[in-house]
């Protein structure tokens, strides 16, 4: 545990010495075996996603993949402050899953993380598999399927069901991403598991609220203007209202 | 409810969505919090921030001579991050569109498997 003075010291030096890492893991934090295993998991899911996108998507979803990638990349640049002198930003995996489904959403997130790591040195290239898995796939799969289950339970065709599902799923995906990162750091021997879990969870429980708010704003816009573009569009009631009363 | 064909309405949505992304990346990025974020903060508090490698693979790439993190090199500081945001947003837009286009077009029988979306080639 850093004491107060070292904390102030680090905070002061932070801007000079360390890049913004976000939840983006830099090269050097993970051991070779952990990097390799996360690479394998990421590549397996991406390969499956490539096949599924081929199989199920239509031409008209292609431009939406571009828009979704652009929005998530841009939003990830905007760190919002959270209490305690820390910041967070959107991960976007759940948003991508809600808009495009888990398969196309996975490809979109992969593109975003490749560009961040290769062009902007944000997140290490050797640990890109872990970053894609933690910040992308946990959202596009875990976040998406949790959202779908909640929405089906709470009211698939109502904004109430939609919004609660989106908020809970996106918050949960950030918390899970921080747990996955903590586990990877601990298995790598970088920091002890208890310390990593408590510290990562402590911040990301708060950062997840930001994720939920941004994901809600984006989905509420699509829900209002083009609900048909959602991967799981709401169904209009087949009998809107009886033409003749009684 | 409009009679416009779907592709026009989709075109409008795409333009609006991309514009929103560009506004965020260009106009809002200078206002992003510079506080350390989650992992960053934990790494500092628990003394493993120094384990981050200095000479990373990404710094061997030609892009490193163009961008220093989210800042375009060789331009005034005030516009370095907005321009990096602009270029990055357009790059992911094009790559995700391109990856989708390649996959969906070849959806019938074409199995020229490109296993990953291509690296940017600009």
Interface residues (C-beta under 8 A of the other chain):
Chain A: X1 X2 X7 X10 X11 X14 X15 X17 X18 X19 X20 X21 X22 X23 X24 X25 X26 X27 X28 X29 X43 X46 X47 X50 X53 X54 X55 X57 X58 X59 X60 X61 X62 X63 X64 X65 X66 X67 X68 X69 X70 X71 X72 X73 X74 X75 X77 X78 X79 X80 X81 X85 X86 X87 X88 X89 X104 X107 X108 X110 X111 X112 X114 X115 X116 X117 X118 X119 X120 X121 X122 X124 X125 X126 X178 X181 X185 X190 X191 X195 X196 X199 X200 X203 X204 X207 X225 X226 X229
Chain B: X6 X7 X9 X10 X11 X13 X14 X17 X18 X20 X21 X22 X24 X25 X28 X29 X31 X32 X33 X34 X35 X36 X37 X38 X39 X40 X41 X42 X43 X44 X45 X46 X47 X48 X49 X51 X52 X53 X56 X57 X58 X59 X61 X63 X64 X66 X67 X68 X69 X70 X81 X84 X85 X87 X88 X89 X90 X91 X92 X93 X94 X95 X96 X97 X99 X100 X101 X103 X104 X105 X106 X107 X113 X115 X116 X117 X119 X120
